Amino acid sequence: MLNNQLNDNHINKKSIPISITTCFLCLTILFVFKCNDQFFNLGKYYILPIATIIVGCFQMIFMLVKGKIKLRIEHYCIIFILLYITFITYILQLPSKFDTVMSYYMLFLLLFVMSIVEFKPKEIKIINISYIFSGLIFAIILLKQMQAPYPGVTRYSVFYSEINFYDSNFLAAYMFLPSLLAFNKGIISKKKTKQLLYYIIAAIISLAILLTGSRAGVVALFLGIIMLLCKDNKKFIIKIIIIGIIIFIIYELIPEELIQRFFMESYNDGSNQKRLLDWNYGWETFKTSPFWGTGMIWTIDAISSRIMVDYTVHNTIIGFMMQFGIIGFIPIIILFVNLFKEFLNKSLSIMLISLIGLMFLIIMIEAQSSIVLFFPFIFMYIILNFKKNNNNVLLTEIL
């Protein structure tokens, strides 16, 4: 009881200032809708991430002076990965593309800095809300535009110019975590007005995910919601009824063609066979250079040059294996396993559910150097670092 009161007082202190690092990170998250790249790469969206890295580095310097820097296994893995990219690109001179190399440098540096910087409970709360609203922004734009980018297919996405749009599967994958975080806020909020607000936000983002026509996104979201409900037995029946009403409303709103896509055509349109073929070509390409990898080039170029077929791998894990080889892939896997191990702690159940959903999604798309993978990853490591530094603070009071 006393601990909870202390936590509440600690969290609700309005006098606690927000760091510049937090401000830049939140802006970076909120303005992802201006990324303007089909697969959410950093090619045209680098100013805010770089600014966040710079201000984060200054905060790290102050922490270093005070002796507060704590390097953990994830930090050593990231350092190794950055050195490895440099080694295979500039020493071994494996094939590489400048934008791919720079994207990896920026994303892993952002992950490194954000997983070291210490955030206050109030800042974690703001970062969490920023993530939710970043998904809501995409959802509102999609619902406003209601444009189908694929001829003859009823699937919707967000257009960032007259002819250019975000890939529907990547868009759904990005909106997954904001939707899940909003549902979680609705479930744990004590005030009914906040519950209603976050349920509405979650419903809007979920509707947008359904409209993308991404089956992987819908499966991840559905399983995530079920796991969220199962982790807390309080008012379970009421929550089931509320979620059921939301699902019914969404079902009534989406086009008939999408219902057929989700429930009738899932195994008959050849997409699963095509995906398995993509994975096989990726695996065969990996075997041509298993030790050092194929280098920092797109997988379609690696597959084309090594086994003479024009396919892309459509799988983030196989994509990492191809590009980095066994040596570079090991620390990447450690980063995932480390999160999974730490999130098994019951108080981090929302993060464990998010990680499971993210892992499922990235197996279905190729997101090695994409915001779709790295921003959730960065968010999860921020939460993990916060929990390790503030073990007495309940995350249910923040997330």
ABEGO torsion letter per residue (X at the ends): XAAAAAAAAAAABAABBBBAAAAAAAAAAAAAAAAGBAAGBAAABAAAAAAAAAAAAAAAAAAAAAGABBBBAAAAAAAAAAAAAAAAAAAAGBBBBAAAAAAAAAAAAAAAAAAABBBBAAAAAAAAAAAAAAAAAAAAAAAAAGBBABBGBBBBBBBABAABBBBAAAAAAAAAAAAAAAAAAAAABABAAAAAAAAAAAAAAAAAAAAAGBAAAAAAAAAAAAAAAAABABGAAAAAAAAAAAAAAAAAABBAAAAAAAAAAAAAAGAAAAAAAAAAAAAAAAAABAAAEAEBBBAAAAAAAAAGBBBBAGBAAAAAAAAAEAAAAAAAAAAAAAAAAAAABAAAAAAAAAAAAAAAAAAABBAAABAAAAAAAAAAAAAAAAAAABAABBAAAAX
